[in-house]
Amino acid sequence: MPKVLIVDDEPFIRLLLEQTLEELEDDGVELITADNGETALEIIRAEAPEMVFLDVMMPKMNGFDVCQAVKNDLGLSEVYIVLLTAKGQEFDKQKGIDVGADIYMTKPFNPDQVLAKTREILGMAP
């Protein structure tokens, strides 16, 4: 069963992403959530999700550090990480790429685009 981890310290954003992706649950995708980077890293180690939507600005551990740990320290290159953030400056995007993010998306995001990208990454038909 494919797993998608949604990590954001804002409950509204977590809920919005869950609602955006909930139709994938009918296809066997498990949605997991976390509200900080530290918990996210523990879940990634334990559950090895195929895809992670990761906020950048969070308590305990920011998204850049989580991405760095997953892709470089743990060597989990197969985990597809989407950095999702309000920080849209080129410097921030470059930092996201430098730490190993697969995609850098800015908020507000288009739910249809998020769903389509998730289906594409998980190899599911639209």
ZILIN-V204176 format. One line per field, one symbol per residue. ss: DSSP state (~ for helix, > for strand, _ for the rest). phi: phi as a letter, one per 20 degrees, with the letter a starting at -180 (. if undefined). psi: psi as a letter, one per 20 degrees, with the letter a starting at -180 (. if undefined). A space follows every 10 residues. Layout:
# ZILIN-V204176
ss->???
phi->???
psi->???
This chain:
# ZILIN-V204176
ss->__>>>>>___ ~~~~~~~~~~ ~~~~~~~__> >>>>__~~~~ ~~~~~~~___ >>>>>_____ __~~~~~~~~ ~~~______> >>>>>____~ ~~~~~~~~__ __>>>>____ ~~~~~~~~~~ ~~____
phi->.fccddcbee gffgffffff dfffffenee eccbdbfffg fffffedlff bcecfeebfm affffffgff fdfemefffe ddfcbeedfg gfffffffeo febcddefde gfffffffgf femdff
psi->oqpppooqio hggggggghh ihhhhhjjpp pqqqjrhggg hgggghimqh qpooqgoqrg prhghggggg hggikmhioo poporinjqh ggggggghij qhqoqqqqro hhgggggggg hikqq.
